[in-house]
Amino acid sequence: MIMSLPEDIIINILARVPRCDYPTVSLVSNTLVASSDIYTIRSLLGCTEHFLYVVLYNRDHKDYRLYTLCRKANGKHSRLALIPWLPAVPRRGRFVAVGSKIYVFGVINDNYDNMTSTAYSIDCRSHTVQPLPSMPHLFRFETVADIIDDKIYVIGRNYLKEITVVVVVFNTKTQMWEPGMTILDKPIYGMDFVYDPNETKWETPDETLSSKKWYHACFIDDVMYYYDLVENKLIAYDSKKRCWKAVEGLEELLAVIRVRKLFKTLRYGERLLFLFSIEETIGVAEEICCAEISMERRQGGQIFGKVEWFDRDLITGNFDVIKPLDVML
């Protein structure tokens, strides 16, 4: 009956349907579900949703591929599904999600010592690849990339001068690289540096910040979160008060975790995603697990976490979690 309606009305209806139901709807009309108009209307109606994409390394096949988390509307077991028609992503590439796109910067050259200037984007609405202008600088592979105010900052070592730190800026609105360095309104944090945009200079982080080994951290509302392997706790750093504290309320989740090294945190809207591997044997990941955690600040500065959902054994095989990404669709 619905197919007898005008196409614009059908698209308007489908735009309001949760995207997890699209595989079922595609059995009726795959063309309509794939229409870019649906995603435009979803954005206008405020119906966009957060979706988890993950770069995984397959130890058996020796490749890096993009997967997406398929969550069932009825609450049944979630799973990470390969997007088979997308090519393998580059080893040690840098990945940044902006809206419905994933931006990929750098491909390691044949000698495995430097990145090329290759850049492209993946449109997650259609799972297609679009080339981007080449990066204006060549980097060594120790680089980081992140998004601030519609601009992606790629920071790394200069190809010609190893000790020189170079920052290049990609404008996602114009889809072009900007000349020189653009001033930020928020600091960029690294393990051994902080870039202060107000002073336009690089600084050594304060002793409190540098006192922890905060690998794979993420920021939510000026608070940085990371998982401490030794203490088996989720730790928060308040960048305004400059202090560390453990997130409370996660004892039940942390009690089942036997993480050794394969873990990542991700800002997922206003919540935190904790993606990790549980290992029975060192070096062999038994299962990949994921928890979505909401945070609440209470009087006295305490931060409490609440597990909104938790699922384990998301994929069968021998995989490493490389990079989780929050995509809006």
C-alpha positions as CSV (number, residue, x, y, z in Angstrom):
1,M,0.0,0.0,0.0
2,I,2.8,2.4,0.9
3,M,4.4,1.9,-2.5
4,S,1.3,3.4,-4.2
5,L,2.1,6.8,-2.5
6,P,4.1,9.5,-4.3
7,E,7.9,8.9,-3.9
8,D,8.5,12.2,-2.0
9,I,5.9,11.1,0.6
10,I,7.4,7.6,0.9
11,I,10.9,9.1,1.4
12,N,9.5,11.5,4.1
13,I,8.0,8.5,5.9
14,L,11.1,6.3,5.6
15,A,13.3,9.2,7.0
16,R,11.5,8.8,10.3
17,V,12.1,5.1,10.5
18,P,15.0,4.0,12.7
19,R,17.9,3.1,10.5
20,C,18.3,-0.3,12.1
21,D,15.0,-1.3,10.4
22,Y,16.3,-0.3,6.9
23,P,17.5,-3.9,6.0
24,T,13.9,-5.0,6.4
25,V,12.6,-2.0,4.4
26,S,15.1,-2.7,1.7
27,L,13.4,-6.0,1.0
28,V,10.5,-3.9,-0.4
29,S,12.6,-1.2,-2.2
30,N,16.3,-1.1,-1.9
31,T,16.4,1.9,-4.2
32,L,14.4,4.1,-1.9
33,V,16.4,3.1,1.2
34,A,19.7,4.0,-0.7
35,S,18.3,7.4,-1.7
36,S,20.5,10.3,-0.4
37,D,17.2,12.3,0.0
38,I,16.3,10.2,3.0
39,Y,19.4,11.3,4.9
40,T,18.9,14.9,3.9
41,I,15.4,14.8,5.4
42,R,16.6,12.8,8.5
43,S,19.0,15.7,9.2
44,L,16.3,18.3,8.7
45,L,13.9,16.5,11.0
46,G,16.5,15.9,13.6
47,C,16.2,12.1,13.2
48,T,19.9,11.4,12.6
49,E,21.4,8.6,14.8
50,H,24.9,7.7,16.0
51,F,26.4,4.6,14.4
52,L,29.6,2.9,15.3
53,Y,32.1,2.1,12.6
54,V,35.3,0.3,13.5
55,V,38.6,-0.3,11.7
56,L,39.7,-3.8,12.5
57,Y,42.9,-5.7,11.7
58,N,42.3,-9.3,10.7
59,R,45.3,-11.2,12.0
60,D,44.5,-14.2,9.7
61,H,44.1,-12.2,6.5
62,K,46.6,-9.5,7.4
63,D,44.4,-6.7,6.3
64,Y,42.6,-3.6,7.7
65,R,38.9,-3.3,6.9
66,L,36.0,-1.2,7.9
67,Y,33.1,-2.7,9.9
68,T,29.9,-1.3,11.3
69,L,28.0,-2.3,14.4
70,C,24.6,-3.8,13.7
71,R,22.3,-3.4,16.7
72,K,19.0,-5.2,16.7
73,A,15.9,-3.0,17.5
74,N,14.6,-5.9,19.6
75,G,17.6,-5.9,21.8
76,K,19.1,-9.2,20.4
77,H,22.8,-9.8,20.1
78,S,24.7,-7.0,18.3
79,R,27.5,-7.8,15.8
80,L,30.2,-6.1,13.8
81,A,29.6,-6.6,10.1
82,L,32.2,-6.1,7.3
83,I,31.3,-3.6,4.6
84,P,32.6,-6.0,1.8
85,W,32.6,-3.6,-1.2
86,L,34.8,-1.1,0.5
87,P,38.6,-1.6,-0.2
88,A,41.0,-2.3,2.6
89,V,42.0,0.8,4.5
90,P,45.7,1.9,4.8
91,R,48.0,0.4,7.5
92,R,48.5,3.2,10.1
93,G,46.3,5.6,8.3
94,R,44.5,8.3,10.3
95,F,40.7,8.2,10.4
96,V,38.4,11.0,11.4
97,A,34.5,10.8,11.4
98,V,32.7,14.0,10.5
99,G,28.9,13.7,10.2
100,S,28.1,10.9,7.7
101,K,31.7,10.7,6.4
102,I,34.9,9.1,7.4
103,Y,38.1,10.9,6.3
104,V,41.3,8.9,5.7
105,F,44.7,10.5,5.6
106,G,48.0,8.9,4.7
107,V,49.1,5.5,3.3
108,I,52.3,4.0,4.6
109,N,54.9,3.7,1.7
110,D,56.5,0.4,0.7
111,N,59.4,1.0,3.1
112,Y,57.0,1.4,6.0
113,D,58.9,4.5,7.3
114,N,56.8,7.4,5.9
115,M,53.3,8.3,4.9
116,T,52.2,9.3,1.4
117,S,50.1,12.4,0.8
118,T,47.0,10.3,-0.1
119,A,43.7,11.4,1.3
120,Y,40.1,10.3,0.7
121,S,36.7,10.1,2.3
122,I,34.1,7.4,2.7
123,D,30.5,8.4,2.5
124,C,28.8,6.1,5.0
125,R,25.3,6.8,3.5
126,S,26.2,4.9,0.3
127,H,29.5,3.4,1.4
128,T,31.4,4.9,-1.5
129,V,34.9,6.4,-1.7
130,Q,35.7,9.9,-2.9
131,P,39.3,11.1,-3.5
132,L,40.5,14.3,-1.8
133,P,43.2,16.7,-2.6
134,S,46.6,15.4,-1.5
135,M,48.0,16.4,1.9
136,P,50.3,19.5,1.5
137,H,53.0,17.9,3.6
138,L,54.6,14.5,3.8
139,F,54.7,13.0,7.3
140,R,56.5,10.3,9.1
141,F,53.9,7.8,10.3
142,E,53.7,9.1,13.9
143,T,50.8,11.4,13.2
144,V,47.5,12.3,14.9
145,A,44.3,13.7,13.4
146,D,41.1,15.1,15.0
147,I,38.2,17.4,14.2
148,I,37.5,20.8,15.7
149,D,34.8,23.2,14.4
150,D,34.5,21.5,10.9
151,K,38.2,21.4,10.4
152,I,40.5,18.4,10.6
153,Y,43.9,19.0,12.1
154,V,46.6,16.5,11.1
155,I,49.7,16.8,13.3
156,G,52.9,14.9,12.7
157,R,56.6,14.9,12.1
158,N,58.0,16.6,8.9
159,Y,59.2,14.1,6.3
160,L,62.4,16.1,5.7
161,K,63.1,17.3,9.2
162,E,62.3,14.6,11.7
163,I,62.2,16.9,14.8
164,T,59.9,19.5,13.2
165,V,56.2,19.3,14.1
166,V,53.9,20.2,11.2
167,V,50.2,20.9,11.4
168,V,48.0,20.9,8.3
169,V,44.3,21.8,8.3
170,F,41.6,20.3,6.1
171,N,38.3,22.3,5.8
172,T,35.4,19.8,5.6
173,K,33.1,22.6,4.3
174,T,35.3,23.6,1.3
175,Q,36.9,20.1,1.0
176,M,40.2,21.9,0.6
177,W,43.5,22.1,2.6
178,E,44.1,25.5,4.2
179,P,47.4,27.3,3.8
180,G,49.4,27.6,7.0
181,M,48.2,27.1,10.5
182,T,44.7,28.1,11.6
183,I,44.2,29.3,15.2
184,L,42.0,27.0,17.4
185,D,39.6,27.9,20.2
186,K,40.4,24.7,22.0
187,P,43.7,23.2,23.1
188,I,45.1,20.1,21.4
189,Y,46.5,17.5,23.9
190,G,49.3,15.1,23.2
191,M,51.3,12.8,25.4
192,D,54.2,15.2,25.4
193,F,52.6,18.5,24.2
194,V,49.7,20.9,24.5
195,Y,48.9,23.4,21.8
196,D,47.5,26.6,23.3
197,P,45.5,28.5,20.6
198,N,45.3,31.7,22.7
199,E,49.0,31.9,23.0
200,T,49.6,30.3,19.6
201,K,52.4,28.2,20.9
202,W,53.3,24.6,21.9
203,E,53.7,23.9,25.6
204,T,54.8,21.1,27.8
205,P,51.8,19.6,29.6
206,D,51.4,20.2,33.4
207,E,52.7,17.6,35.7
208,T,49.2,16.3,36.6
209,L,48.3,15.6,33.0
210,S,51.7,14.0,32.2
211,S,51.6,11.8,35.3
212,K,49.3,9.3,33.7
213,K,49.8,7.1,30.5
214,W,46.5,8.0,29.0
215,Y,46.5,6.0,25.8
216,H,43.4,5.9,23.6
217,A,41.6,8.7,25.5
218,C,38.6,10.8,24.5
219,F,37.1,14.1,25.6
220,I,33.5,14.7,26.7
221,D,32.6,18.2,28.0
222,D,36.2,19.2,28.9
223,V,36.8,15.9,30.7
224,M,39.2,13.4,29.3
225,Y,38.5,9.7,29.8
226,Y,40.9,6.7,29.5
227,Y,41.1,3.1,30.7
228,D,43.9,2.4,33.2
229,L,45.2,-1.1,32.5
230,V,47.0,-1.4,35.9
231,E,44.1,-0.2,38.1
232,N,41.3,-1.7,35.9
233,K,39.4,1.6,36.2
234,L,38.0,4.3,33.8
235,I,39.9,7.4,34.8
236,A,38.8,11.0,34.2
237,Y,40.9,14.2,33.8
238,D,39.2,17.5,34.4
239,S,41.1,19.9,32.1
240,K,39.7,22.9,34.0
241,K,40.4,21.7,37.6
242,R,43.5,19.8,36.4
243,C,42.9,16.7,38.5
244,W,42.5,13.0,37.9
245,K,39.7,10.9,39.4
246,A,38.2,7.4,38.9
247,V,34.8,7.1,37.4
248,E,32.5,5.5,39.9
249,G,29.5,3.1,39.3
250,L,31.3,0.8,36.8
251,E,32.4,-1.9,39.2
252,E,30.1,-4.6,37.8
253,L,31.3,-3.9,34.2
254,L,35.0,-3.7,35.2
255,A,34.7,-7.0,37.2
256,V,34.2,-9.0,34.0
257,I,37.0,-7.3,32.1
258,R,40.3,-9.0,31.6
259,V,41.8,-6.5,29.2
260,R,45.5,-6.7,28.4
261,K,46.1,-4.1,25.7
262,L,43.4,-4.1,23.0
263,F,41.0,-1.3,24.1
264,K,39.7,2.0,22.8
265,T,37.5,4.8,24.1
266,L,35.3,7.0,21.9
267,R,33.0,9.9,22.4
268,Y,29.6,8.7,21.1
269,G,27.4,11.8,21.1
270,E,27.3,12.8,24.8
271,R,28.2,9.3,25.9
272,L,31.4,7.2,26.0
273,L,31.9,3.9,24.1
274,F,34.4,1.5,25.6
275,L,35.5,-1.0,23.0
276,F,37.9,-3.8,24.1
277,S,39.0,-7.4,23.7
278,I,38.9,-10.0,26.4
279,E,41.9,-12.3,26.2
280,E,42.4,-15.7,27.7
281,T,45.9,-16.0,26.2
282,I,48.3,-13.1,25.7
283,G,48.3,-12.0,22.1
284,V,45.2,-14.0,21.2
285,A,41.9,-12.0,21.3
286,E,39.1,-14.2,22.4
287,E,36.2,-11.8,21.9
288,I,35.6,-8.1,21.1
289,C,33.2,-6.4,23.5
290,C,31.5,-3.0,23.7
291,A,29.9,-0.9,26.4
292,E,28.0,2.4,26.0
293,I,28.4,4.5,29.2
294,S,26.6,7.7,30.2
295,M,28.3,10.1,32.6
296,E,26.8,12.1,35.4
297,R,28.7,14.8,37.4
298,R,27.6,15.0,41.0
299,Q,28.2,17.5,43.8
300,G,31.8,17.3,45.1
301,G,33.1,16.7,41.6
302,Q,32.4,13.0,41.5
303,I,31.7,11.4,38.1
304,F,29.4,8.4,37.9
305,G,29.1,6.2,34.9
306,K,26.0,4.2,34.0
307,V,26.2,1.3,31.5
308,E,23.4,1.9,29.0
309,W,24.2,-1.4,27.1
310,F,26.9,-4.0,27.0
311,D,27.5,-6.7,24.5
312,R,30.3,-9.2,23.9
313,D,31.6,-11.5,21.2
314,L,30.7,-9.0,18.5
315,I,32.6,-10.8,15.8
316,T,34.0,-14.2,15.1
317,G,37.7,-14.5,14.2
318,N,41.1,-13.1,15.3
319,F,40.8,-9.3,15.2
320,D,42.5,-6.3,16.7
321,V,40.5,-3.0,17.3
322,I,42.4,-0.3,15.5
323,K,40.0,2.8,15.4
324,P,36.4,3.2,16.5
325,L,34.4,6.1,14.8
326,D,31.2,7.8,15.5
327,V,29.2,8.4,12.3
328,M,25.9,10.3,12.0
329,L,23.3,8.8,9.7
